[in-house]
Amino acid sequence: MVKLIAVMIMNWWKKIVKTFQYSPNMDREGFVLKETPEEKEKIQEQKSDKEPKDNSEQESIRDHDEKKESGYRSRLRKTGRVSRQERSEQEGQRGKTKVSQGEKNADNKEETDSNGKQEHGDRRPLKKPLRVYEAQEHQDPDRVSPYLEVNKKRIFEIYGLPENKDFIIREFTIAINPPVRAFALFMEGLSDKAAINQYVLQPMMLFSNFHEEVDGYLLDYIEKRVLITNQINQHDKFEKIVGGVNYGSTAIFIEGCDRALVVETKGWEHRGVDTPTNEPVIRGSQEGFGETLRTNTALVRKHVRSSQLTTEMFKIGDVGQNDVAIMYLRDVANEKLVEEVKRRIKSIKTAAVIDSGILEQFIEDHPWNIAPQVMATERPDRVAYMILRGKVAIFLDGNPYVLVVPTTMFDQLHSQEDYYLRPLYGTMLRLIRAFAFYMAFLTPGVYLAIVLFHKEMIPTELLLAISGNRERVPFPSFVEVVIMEVSFELIREAGLRVPGILGSTIGIVGALILGQAAVQANLVSPILVIIVAVTALAGFAIPSYSLQFSLRIVRFVYILLGTLLGFVGIVFGLFVQMHMMASLKSFGVPYLSPMAPATKTTGDVVFRVPVFSWEKRPDYLNTREEEFQPNVARGWVKEETKKPGNQKKKSQ
């Protein structure tokens, strides 16, 4: 009896000493799950069945020790992990005080095996942890290690720390029992420091000990019961962790866990929603895209509030890792079109894509064709309308222009304001724009063809006035036109590059002073100044900047053809240009659709038809759902006037 009391006192003393001693967590398998009451009862029943029944005193001692061991195990698992080495040492020490020295080895072996099976069940036994220097040799450099120092060294290698000053490592201790070391990694300037302090560091350092028991693995406990941010992901590969940190998130590495938590803490400075700079309208939305991808997609969702509107994200660029998103309507867009857009984006192999203009060159069908094959716009309402029609929008993070595919020449000529005005107003604007389209590249060439080859087409009085003004000009007509066109292009480019309000001032003053001085110096004729000015105004009437640029280049080709061959050269150039346009395709759609080849259309191509006539989506898109609206969209119209045949049926 005295011996039993002495053994019990020794066990209690060892437990007290063990409780106040801190031992580092060396278990590679994470945190051990706490035993449930059912598991405790099952362990006691299995042990009682295996023990001999003849020795009552030995049985009472073992029952007493089993209760103590069960309580001791449950108390340890409340705080976290217990390594296999520590468990074996504890069981060996307890076995020495249970029975005599002769029966000790056999009993301890049996109890150790049974306890190991009961504690782990079907789980594989834990391997003996490696030391830090051994783990560095055997650790996969692409995966997170359960050793904090190994992870920290790997982060230093990836980012070139401490020379690289953009990344910050914050070491701290998680407030649980026993405390666990950890560190947070984030980027200066892209992450919100206030959010990191309030939603990441403060809960883990102060509030993580509110729960007396830590159920399950520590990583899951931190994610589900401690951190209060809205987006948290677990990753075991450094590639995904580094991608998140480079995009403004915070990575948390914890001692003993072979995964890292990536917490969303983006908070960089960005430009707010502003009015469109290059696509202004009088009547319509005044919101324009910015440089933040999620803000741009949200602006489109303001106009299309449908659950069918789908956004898919991709990353392009081996170094830049730029985010690209495509947006379309699942039940409307052609499946083959969506798959083709995905295929082209995923196949891009480059270091980085930093602008939508670069992305446009990667995905367009014919890079050397002068016509733009992708529509770029900064208006959310225009993108929303195109998506509703069955097209696909492409967003690039950090760029205020969104690409829409496929596109046609008529899409480039249309403005979104055409749809906001009444049909007659919109038709007038489109006719003026179509006239300006031809004037923008034909006017100088036609002038040279008439002056050099077809003087009989000009009235006599006008011909005499032109000849009289050119009498003192020392250059041929071709050189005169080239000088004026090149001078105007210089003024336009200089006005764009000069900062601030000086740009528009230089453009206006430069054109007036330069033209007047050139006329007075007898370098050019007055009629040519008028022709160049009208040509420039016609080019500015084109809503698409890319189409404007193509017409500026084609203009010089027609100047050369008009000088060499007259009207024959102009007609030859139009024939070649129309042939190139007719053979061009944008993501499989003919560029001159719906006119060449002729397909079904609602008539809203050159003329503006009423909005209640937009019954079908464009036939050339082959959308999954052709109907855009019912035959009679105006529900207030009387029943007998909806269809012409209804009145006849009622009268019969």
ABEGO torsion letter per residue (X at the ends): XAAAAAAAAAAAAAAAAAAABBBBBABAAEBBBBBBAAAAAAAAAAAAAABBAABAAAAAAAAAAAAAAAAAAAAAAAAEBBBAAAAAAAAAAAAAAABBAAAAAAAAAAAAAAAAAAAAEABBBBBBBBBAAAAAAABBAABBBABAAAAAAAAAAAAGOAABAABBBBBBBBBBOBBBBBBBBBBBGABBAAAAAAAAAAAAAAAAAABABBBEBAAAAAAAAABABABBBBBABAAAAAAAAAAGBBBBBBBGBABBBBBBABABBBBBBBBBAABBBABEBABBBBABAAAAAAAAAAABBBAABBBBBBBBEAAAGBBBBBBBBAAABBAAAAAAAAAAAAABBBABBABAAAAAAAABABAABABBABBBBABAAAAAAAAAAGBBBBBBBGBABBBBOBBBAAAAABBAAAAABBAAAAAAAAAAAAAAAAAAAAAAAAAAAAAAABAAABBAAAAAAAAAAAAABABBAAAAAAAAAAAAAAAAAAAAABBEAAAAAAAAAAAAAAAAAAAAAGABBAAAAAAAAAAAAAAAABABAAAAAAAAAAAAAAAAAAAAAEAAAAAAAAAAAAAAAAABBBGGBBAAOAAOBBBBBAGBAABBBBAAABABBBAAAGBABABABBABABAABBAAAABAAAAAAAAX
